[in-house]
Amino acid sequence: MLDQDLAERYGVSTKALNQAVRRNKNRFPQDFMFQLNWEDTTELLRSQFVTLKQGRHYKYRPFAFTEHGALMLANVLNSVRAIQVSIFVVRTFIRLRQEVSTQREFLQRLLEFERKVSGHDAEIKAIFEALRQMMVSPQSEGMVGSSD
């Protein structure tokens, strides 16, 4: 996303956003943020021509942020919205960690159950075989043969 779009979403001016980025350059490596070259900036300006206000132009090349850069911005900006986003992200990661922990516990219990039951396979098969034999008693076999 471009700096101006993020500034709008975080409730700050583009100038304030870019100042915060410059003050915290070490938090924004190239895989978090980069600055568009003039050719890309001009192309962007042309593509937005219909919606531009008269006389609007870029004095500076805009910054583009990856999702990681956008999240880092939430941590360095001091707007109400940026603080809310930062808190939301932290709470989301906490919830994810809890979910993963719950899934691990369930998987451990399932594995324990599987270990307990796997030793009884032969016994369960023997029970079913005995039940089948009981259902096909010698008397019922004799009756079927005598009707011929």
N, C-alpha and C positions, 0 to 999 in steps of 0.2 A: 504494500500500500504506500501511497505517496504521503509525504510529510503533511501536506495541507489537509488530506482526508483524515489522517490520524489526529491532527490538531483539533479538527472539528468534533471528532468522536470523543476526545478526551477533554473537551471544553477549554482549550487554551488557544492562543494565537499561534500561527505557524512560526512566527519569530520566536516566541517563548519556547516552543518545542525544539526548534533548531539550536537555541541557546543552551537548553538543557542537554542536548546531545553533545554539543561542543564541550560543555563542562564535564561530561562523563564519557569522553571518547573511548576510554579503556573498556567500557561496558558494551561497546558496539563494534565487534569485529566484522570483517567483510561478509561473513555468512549471516549477519544480523541486519546489516544496513550497507547501502552503497549510494553514491551520488550519480545521478544521470549525467551523461555527457550532453553537450550543447545540441548535437544532432537529435538525440532522443527527446530532449526538452522541446526543441522546435517542432518535432513531429507530434508530441503530446499537445502542444499549443494549437497546432493545426487541427487535430482531431477534436478538440474542445471548442473550436471556433464558434460554433452555433450557440453555445451556452456562455461564452465569455462576455463579460461586461465591456463596454467600449473603453478602450485605453488600457485594458488589463494585459499585462505581460509578465514574463518572469525576469526578475532582476538577477536572481541567483538560480543555479541549477538545483532542482528539487532532490531531496533524498527519497530513496525507496527502501522500505523496510520489509523484511521477511516476517513470518509469524513470530519468530523468536525475538526479533528486534521490536516488534509491536508490544510484546509482553514486557520486554525490558523497559520500554518507554513508560509503561504503567508504573514502574518502580522508581523512575527518576523524576517524573512530573509531579507537581504539587497541586493538582486540581482535584476537586471532589470526585469527579467521574474516574480519573486515573487511579485514585486511591481505592474506589469501589471495585474497579477491574482487578487491581492487584490483590485485594482481599479475596475476591471471587476465585481467582486462579489458585491461590494458596489453599482455599477450602476445597476446591475441586481435587487438587492433588492429595489432600488428606483423605478425602472420601475414596479416591481410587486406591490408595494404600490400604485402607480398611477393607475394601472389596477384595483386593488381592489376598489379604490375610485371611479373610473368611473363606475364600476359595481354597487356599492352601489347607486350612483346617478340615474342610469337607473332603478334599482329596486324600488327606492322611487317614481320615476315618474310613473312607471307602477302601483304601488299600488294606487297612487292618481287617475290615470285614471280609475282603477277598481272601486274605491269608487264612482266616479262621474257617471259612467255608470251603476253600479249595481242598483241604484235607479230608473232607467228608463226602466228596464226590462218589467214591466207590460205595460208601455206606448208603447214600441216597439212591444210587442205581440198584443196589441190592433190595432195598425196600420196595421200589417200584416193580422189580421183577417178582418179588414175593406177592405183591398185590395182583399182578397180572395172572400169576399161577392160581391164586385163590379165585379169581373171577372165572377161570376156565377150569372148573373142578372135574374130576373123573366122572362124576355122575352125568354132567351135562354132555361130556364127550360121548358117553355110552348111549345116551338118549338119541343123540344125533345119528349115531351109527345104526341103531335098532330100527329106525323108521325106514330104512332102505328096503 
